[in-house]
Amino acid sequence: MDILLRRIDASAMKIIDEKAKNNRMTRNELLKHHIEDLAQFNGVKRAEKELDSTLSRVGDALEITYNRLDQLEKQSMKMHLLLATVLDIDPGETDDYLENMFNINMKEMN
């Protein structure tokens, strides 16, 4: 696709021509590279914004999950104490019972 630019400042054209000469390319090639780089940069910036948005949503989801797990842990502790009270056993003894019954180490789980 072709682009036609009009009314470019003469001093700007001189700088562009100088840069093109230093890079051993034509003015057209230099401008073409700059325009393509700009388009690519804008695409990268857009992808970066989308990534930031996604990471923010993931962070929010992790926070919600953490809060739910925290509540579940508190509820489990309450249920444990309630069950120990109803069964009339010492809550500390339940750890030993579970370790023996299911062959798990409750201390490692905490």
Secondary structure in CASP SS format (residue, H / E / C, confidence):
PFRMAT SS
TARGET T0000
AUTHOR 0000-0000-0000
METHOD secondary structure of the structure
MODEL  1
M C 1.00
D C 1.00
I C 1.00
L C 1.00
L C 1.00
R C 1.00
R C 1.00
I C 1.00
D C 1.00
A H 1.00
S H 1.00
A H 1.00
M H 1.00
K H 1.00
I H 1.00
I H 1.00
D H 1.00
E H 1.00
K H 1.00
A H 1.00
K H 1.00
N H 1.00
N C 1.00
R C 1.00
M C 1.00
T C 1.00
R H 1.00
N H 1.00
E H 1.00
L H 1.00
L H 1.00
K H 1.00
H H 1.00
H H 1.00
I H 1.00
E H 1.00
D H 1.00
L H 1.00
A H 1.00
Q H 1.00
F H 1.00
N H 1.00
G H 1.00
V H 1.00
K H 1.00
R H 1.00
A H 1.00
E H 1.00
K H 1.00
E H 1.00
L H 1.00
D H 1.00
S H 1.00
T H 1.00
L H 1.00
S H 1.00
R H 1.00
V H 1.00
G H 1.00
D H 1.00
A H 1.00
L H 1.00
E H 1.00
I H 1.00
T H 1.00
Y H 1.00
N H 1.00
R H 1.00
L H 1.00
D H 1.00
Q H 1.00
L H 1.00
E H 1.00
K H 1.00
Q H 1.00
S H 1.00
M H 1.00
K H 1.00
M H 1.00
H H 1.00
L H 1.00
L H 1.00
L H 1.00
A H 1.00
T H 1.00
V H 1.00
L C 1.00
D C 1.00
I C 1.00
D C 1.00
P H 1.00
G H 1.00
E H 1.00
T H 1.00
D H 1.00
D H 1.00
Y H 1.00
L H 1.00
E H 1.00
N H 1.00
M H 1.00
F H 1.00
N C 1.00
I C 1.00
N C 1.00
M H 1.00
K H 1.00
E H 1.00
M H 1.00
N C 1.00
END
